[in-house]
Amino acid sequence: MEHREQLDRYEQRFRRAGLPLFIEDFSPTQDIFARATPLLLLVFLAEMLGATSLQWSWWQNLLAVTGALAVLICGFGVLNGLRGRRFWSFPTRFGIPELTVFVLLPALLPLVTERQVQQFFAVAASNLFLIGLVYAVVGYGLIGTTIWGMRRVVAELGSSVASLVRALPLLLVFSLVLFVNTEMWQVFAGMPTAFIIFAVVLFTLLGDAFLVFRLPGELNQIVHEVAPDSPPLRALQRVNLSVSLVIRQWLQVLVVSVGVGAFFVSFGTLAISEQIYESWGVEPGAWRIDLTLLGYPLVLSEALVKVATGIATFTGLYYSISLMTDATYRAEFLDTMTDELRDVFAVRADYLALRAQVSQSPSGPIAK
């Protein structure tokens, strides 16, 4: 019992660090979809409404919902019988049969009641997408990784600000030229807000894609350095670790980008006056706030925020690439990452040693 508690603490530590696949015997049927059971059950029951119709009276819809609930319960009851479980038992394992029933059975309701073929495919596709999303988020620890990364950002806010201060001189050489460029203002000020958001997402994905392509080689080198004698990682464990590192880098780039954007909003409010707007032929946008500092009129406008966001997006992409190519940024990022991975592999070594000790004990193999 004491060993099992120690193993549970190790496994909980892996989950909190966003590395659930470092847990040996990690099973999608038990560890991923079983953890998402409340969400899947809520969606499954909500899709009973697919049996209703706006053209029916309230009592007809009530009968339809009751019948749909009976169909859903009986469907899983029959599956329980085929899987050797009691009819009314709740599934504790979600394999291919359970997931197939979850995808197809609710989708059949609108097909049977109103012959809605398009709605059948829409419900089935949305359920399939939800399963894939649950597998990615829970299976690769995206929530745990993000929470862990945000905690690290808060805990290391001082070092993050220091990284921003060290990065600013080189970044400002790149971005100041763009910021005082007339064409840059004319392009971003006239761009719809939706396009600005699309550009932010696009450049974020480009930065992440660059890291994903460069990361495997860097990861091999780091793992060989910090844990040369450690048992090799399985393919999915390497993916889990890579995703964790991508999110870690994304959060660091986010801190730098937000800092640069805030700097240019402040600088632009002070430096870009009403006369400059007019000489550049740039409209302030849908909103503007007129301020006064020491008797000098200042303008905070929608156009300024759009331009600052665009510059921050370019700067974030530049910084993201520099983390893997520039010697200064690369050393800072990889040195911190190396220290953290050394701790992770030390914990993993203790975890595997304890598992081996428990497996060889007279009490038998580890029960999950």
C-alpha positions in Angstrom: 0.0 0.0 0.0 2.8 2.4 0.8 4.5 1.7 -2.6 1.2 2.3 -4.3 0.8 5.6 -2.6 4.3 6.6 -3.7 3.6 5.6 -7.3 0.3 7.6 -7.2 2.3 10.7 -6.0 4.8 10.2 -8.9 1.9 9.8 -11.4 0.1 12.8 -10.0 3.3 14.9 -10.4 3.5 13.8 -14.1 -0.1 14.8 -14.7 0.4 18.2 -13.0 3.5 18.8 -15.2 1.5 18.0 -18.3 3.3 14.7 -18.9 0.6 12.0 -18.3 2.1 9.7 -20.9 5.1 9.3 -18.7 2.9 7.1 -16.6 3.6 3.5 -17.4 0.5 1.4 -18.5 -1.2 4.6 -19.5 -4.4 3.5 -21.2 -6.8 5.6 -23.3 -9.7 3.4 -22.2 -9.0 4.0 -18.5 -7.0 7.1 -18.2 -8.3 9.4 -21.0 -11.9 8.8 -21.8 -12.7 7.6 -18.3 -11.6 10.9 -16.9 -13.7 12.7 -19.4 -16.8 10.7 -18.5 -18.8 13.6 -17.0 -18.3 15.7 -20.2 -19.2 12.8 -22.5 -22.3 11.9 -20.5 -23.5 15.5 -20.5 -23.1 15.7 -24.3 -24.7 12.3 -24.8 -27.8 13.3 -22.8 -28.0 16.8 -24.4 -28.2 15.1 -27.8 -31.6 13.7 -26.8 -32.9 17.0 -28.1 -32.1 15.8 -31.6 -35.3 13.7 -31.4 -37.5 16.8 -31.0 -39.0 19.1 -33.6 -40.1 22.8 -33.6 -43.1 21.7 -35.5 -44.4 19.4 -32.8 -46.4 20.3 -29.7 -44.8 20.2 -26.2 -46.2 16.8 -25.3 -45.0 15.3 -28.5 -41.5 16.6 -27.9 -41.7 15.3 -24.3 -42.6 11.9 -25.6 -39.8 12.1 -28.1 -37.2 13.1 -25.5 -38.5 10.3 -23.2 -38.2 7.8 -26.0 -34.8 9.1 -27.0 -33.6 8.6 -23.4 -34.9 5.1 -23.4 -33.1 4.4 -26.7 -29.8 5.8 -25.4 -30.1 3.8 -22.1 -31.0 0.6 -23.9 -28.3 1.1 -26.4 -25.6 1.2 -23.7 -27.4 -1.6 -21.8 -27.2 -3.9 -24.8 -23.6 -3.0 -25.2 -23.0 -3.8 -21.5 -24.5 -7.2 -22.1 -22.3 -7.9 -25.1 -19.2 -6.7 -23.1 -20.1 -9.0 -20.2 -21.3 -6.3 -17.8 -24.6 -5.8 -16.1 -27.3 -4.0 -18.1 -27.5 -1.0 -15.7 -23.8 -0.8 -14.9 -21.9 2.4 -15.9 -19.0 1.8 -18.2 -15.6 2.3 -16.6 -13.7 1.6 -19.8 -14.2 3.3 -23.1 -13.0 1.2 -25.9 -13.9 1.3 -29.6 -17.4 -0.2 -29.0 -18.3 2.4 -26.4 -17.0 5.3 -28.5 -18.8 4.0 -31.5 -22.1 4.0 -29.7 -21.4 7.5 -28.3 -20.8 8.8 -31.9 -23.5 7.0 -33.8 -26.5 6.4 -31.4 -27.4 10.1 -30.7 -26.9 10.8 -34.4 -29.6 8.2 -35.3 -32.3 10.1 -33.3 -32.9 13.0 -35.9 -32.6 10.4 -38.7 -35.3 8.2 -37.2 -37.7 11.0 -36.1 -37.5 13.4 -39.1 -35.2 11.6 -41.6 -32.6 14.4 -41.2 -29.7 12.9 -43.0 -27.6 16.0 -42.8 -28.1 16.3 -39.1 -27.1 12.7 -38.7 -23.7 13.4 -40.3 -23.4 16.7 -38.4 -24.0 15.1 -35.0 -21.8 12.1 -35.8 -19.0 14.4 -37.0 -19.2 16.7 -34.0 -19.1 13.7 -31.6 -16.1 12.3 -33.4 -14.4 15.7 -33.2 -15.2 15.9 -29.5 -13.5 12.5 -29.0 -10.4 13.6 -30.8 -10.3 16.8 -28.8 -10.7 14.9 -25.5 -7.9 12.5 -26.6 -5.6 15.4 -27.4 -6.4 17.6 -24.4 -6.5 14.8 -21.8 -4.1 12.4 -23.4 -1.3 14.8 -24.0 -1.9 16.8 -20.8 -2.7 20.1 -22.6 -4.7 21.4 -19.6 -2.1 20.3 -17.1 0.7 21.7 -19.3 -1.0 25.0 -19.7 -1.8 25.4 -16.0 1.7 24.4 -15.1 3.2 26.8 -17.6 1.0 29.7 -16.4 2.1 28.9 -12.8 5.7 29.0 -13.9 5.1 32.3 -15.7 3.6 33.8 -12.6 6.3 32.3 -10.4 9.0 33.4 -12.7 7.5 36.7 -13.6 10.6 38.5 -12.6 12.8 36.4 -14.9 10.2 36.7 -17.7 10.3 40.5 -17.4 14.1 40.2 -17.3 14.0 38.2 -20.5 11.8 40.9 -22.1 14.2 43.6 -21.0 17.1 41.7 -22.5 15.2 41.0 -25.6 13.9 44.6 -26.1 17.1 46.2 -27.5 17.3 43.8 -30.4 13.6 43.5 -30.9 13.1 47.2 -30.9 15.7 47.6 -33.7 13.5 45.3 -35.7 10.1 46.7 -34.7 10.7 50.5 -34.3 11.4 50.8 -38.0 8.1 49.1 -38.7 6.1 51.2 -36.2 7.1 54.6 -37.6 6.4 53.4 -41.2 3.5 55.1 -42.9 2.5 52.1 -45.0 2.4 49.9 -41.9 -0.1 52.3 -40.3 -2.2 52.5 -43.4 -2.3 48.7 -43.8 -3.2 47.8 -40.2 -5.4 50.8 -39.5 -7.6 50.0 -42.4 -7.6 46.2 -41.7 -10.8 44.7 -40.2 -10.5 43.5 -36.6 -11.3 39.9 -37.8 -8.3 40.1 -40.1 -6.1 41.3 -37.3 -7.1 38.3 -35.2 -6.6 35.9 -38.2 -3.0 37.4 -38.7 -2.2 36.8 -34.9 -3.4 33.2 -35.1 -1.5 32.6 -38.4 1.8 34.0 -37.2 1.4 32.1 -33.9 1.0 28.8 -35.8 4.0 29.6 -38.0 6.1 30.2 -34.9 4.9 26.9 -33.3 5.4 25.0 -36.6 9.0 26.2 -36.7 9.6 25.0 -33.2 7.9 21.6 -33.9 10.3 21.0 -36.9 13.4 22.0 -34.9 12.4 20.5 -31.6 13.1 16.7 -32.3 16.8 17.3 -32.9 17.1 19.6 -29.9 15.2 17.1 -27.8 17.5 14.2 -28.7 20.6 16.3 -27.8 19.1 17.4 -24.5 17.9 13.9 -23.5 21.3 12.5 -24.3 22.9 15.2 -22.2 20.7 15.1 -19.1 19.8 11.4 -19.0 22.2 9.3 -21.1 21.5 6.1 -19.1 17.7 6.6 -18.7 15.3 4.1 -20.4 14.4 5.5 -23.8 11.2 7.3 -24.2 8.4 5.7 -26.2 7.2 7.6 -29.3 4.0 8.9 -27.5 6.1 10.0 -24.5 8.3 12.0 -26.8 5.3 13.6 -28.4 3.9 14.4 -24.9 7.2 16.0 -23.9 7.4 17.9 -27.2 3.9 19.3 -26.8 4.8 20.4 -23.2 7.9 22.2 -24.5 6.0 23.9 -27.3 3.4 25.3 -24.8 6.2 26.4 -22.5 7.8 28.3 -25.4 4.5 29.7 -26.5 3.9 31.2 -23.1 7.3 32.8 -23.0 6.7 34.3 -26.5 3.3 35.5 -25.3 4.9 37.4 -22.4 7.4 39.1 -24.8 4.7 39.8 -27.4 2.3 41.3 -24.8 5.1 43.4 -23.4 6.1 44.7 -26.8 2.5 45.5 -27.7 2.0 47.4 -24.4 5.2 49.3 -25.1 4.1 50.5 -28.5 0.6 51.4 -27.3 2.2 53.6 -24.7 4.9 54.9 -27.1 2.3 55.6 -29.8 0.0 57.4 -27.5 2.9 59.8 -26.6 4.5 60.1 -30.0 1.7 59.8 -32.6 -0.2 63.1 -32.5 -3.4 64.3 -34.3 -1.2 66.1 -36.8 0.7 62.9 -37.7 -2.6 61.0 -38.2 -3.6 63.7 -40.7 -0.3 63.8 -42.5 -0.2 60.1 -42.9 -3.8 59.9 -44.0 -4.8 57.5 -41.2 -8.2 57.5 -39.5 -8.1 56.9 -35.7 -10.8 54.2 -36.2 -14.1 53.4 -34.7 -13.1 54.8 -31.3 -10.5 57.2 -29.8 -9.7 58.5 -26.4 -8.3 62.0 -26.1 -5.9 62.5 -23.2 -3.7 65.3 -21.9 -0.3 65.0 -20.3 1.5 68.2 -19.1 -0.8 70.2 -21.3 0.1 68.2 -24.4 -2.8 66.4 -26.2 -2.5 62.7 -26.6 -4.6 60.3 -28.7 -5.3 56.6 -27.9 -7.1 55.1 -30.9 -8.3 51.9 -32.4 -5.7 52.4 -35.2 -2.9 52.6 -32.7 -4.0 49.4 -30.9 -4.2 47.6 -34.3 -0.8 48.7 -35.4 0.7 47.8 -32.0 -0.9 44.3 -32.2 0.5 43.8 -35.7 4.0 44.8 -34.6 3.8 42.6 -31.5 2.7 39.7 -33.7 5.7 40.2 -36.0 8.0 40.6 -33.0 6.6 37.4 -31.4 7.3 35.4 -34.5 10.8 36.9 -34.7 11.5 36.1 -31.1 10.1 32.5 -31.5 12.5 31.8 -34.3 15.4 33.5 -32.4 14.8 31.1 -29.5 16.0 28.2 -31.7 18.5 30.0 -34.0 20.1 33.0 -32.2 22.9 31.9 -29.8 21.9 34.3 -27.0 18.2 33.5 -26.9 18.8 29.8 -27.6 21.2 29.4 -24.7 18.8 31.1 -22.3 15.8 29.0 -23.4 17.6 25.7 -23.7 19.6 26.0 -20.5 16.4 26.5 -18.5 14.7 23.7 -20.4 17.7 21.4 -19.7 17.6 22.0 -16.0 13.9 21.2 -15.9 14.3 18.1 -18.0 17.0 16.9 -15.7 14.6 17.0 -12.8 11.9 15.3 -14.8 14.1 12.4 -15.8 15.4 12.1 -12.3 11.8 11.7 -11.1 11.1 9.3 -13.9 14.1 7.1 -13.0 12.9 6.9 -9.3 9.4 6.1 -10.6 10.5 3.3 -12.9 12.8 1.9 -10.2 9.9 1.8 -7.7 7.6 0.1 -10.3 10.2 -2.5 -10.9 10.6 -3.1 -7.2 6.9 -3.5 -6.7 6.5 -5.8 -9.7 9.2 -8.1 -8.3 7.6 -8.2 -4.9 5.7 -11.3 -3.8 2.4 -9.4 -3.8 2.5 -9.5 -7.6 2.1 -6.9 -10.4 0.9 -3.4 -10.0 -2.9 -3.0 -10.1 -4.2 0.1 -11.6 
